[in-house]
């Protein structure tokens, strides 16, 4: 057996089978490239579901982490540490908000947003006890905790994990009429992805987010934008909401906030919203730890330059133009997305999304399938145009056979 086969066999024998990874074993990575245990190089067109917006091993981020490792990595929130105030201040400023509640993983931040909305509903909106409702969209992916899958419409994520948490109403994504009808006096929040990632990079109809923002403001309902995948430069703007000039009541952030080095997430909002929490009412041992704050501060500094947003916008326009050629040629049936983010529906006669991903792997390109015939393309924002074009050439070659 090869080293790859041996390691995969060991993983299959001793880890739960909750993932079905492509048969490649990564050993090292740099920028937009990964190298496996056999020395083969692969172009990464997934970027850790946008956790690696700045590529693998970005020198600024690694340097920030190394410097902090020599100082202090964890205190818990039982004490202050010298990176916390700067992290909260600068992240709030980046978002145009006032307060930050840091957590670790994206789904922890979503759970935090749910708790925030409910507490705000009871304390501020005066919704009767235990009656708070949150409206979400069908096709959503906000994580995999029990509460979050309770409002998922994906049978794979939801089946056999009940009983489910009540308090959510699901409406079709992009349907403003259904959204309007779902809002009641007991609705405390609307929780949406500005672009649905796991669903296949679904972009809502033009004007939808703006209309939801106006509607929630009229009805005294919080608008919470889950920008865990879509935020921090991925779509050509700092936040995907910016494409419609929308500022939500709260951002839910994660993935790229940790620079691909440590898990960092946060809910960022106003003092009127996050101010509902008192000591002991919510927390996290690792949330806002010094190492996380040091890396995230460097991420924020990099985003402030606007370089990565501009790069995503420019290369994203090129990406979608090239993918449009595949659409015209009849190789794919639909292309969606913004910036360096695309969902590509493969003509089913040419194979499933998984089969196309495997063929691309054989040609040293790594992508991820979703929902049968769709592949997602989301390269690190640091990818060069030449490397992106090479990756697209491999996709053309795969679809030509």
Secondary structure, 3 states (H helix, E strand, C coil): CCHHHHHHHHHHHHCCCCCCCCCCCEEEEEECEEEECCCCEEEECCHHHHCCCCCECCHHHHHHHHHHHCCCCCCCCCCCCCCHHHHHHHHHHHHCCCEEEEECCHHHHHHHHHHHHHHHHHHHHCCCCCCCEEEEECCCCCCCCHHHHCCCCCHHHHCCCCCCCCCEEEECCCCHHHHHHHCCCCEEEEEECCEECCCCCEECCCCHHHHHHHHHHHCCCEEEEECCCCCCCCCCCCCHHHHHCCCCCEEEECHHHHCCCCCCEEEEECHHHHCCCCCCCCCCCCCCCHHHHHHHHHHHHHHHCCHHHHHHHHHHHHHHHHHHHHHHCCCEEEEEECCCCEEEEECHHHCCHHHHHHHHHHCCEECEEECCCEEEECCCCCCCHHHHHHHHHHHHHHHHC
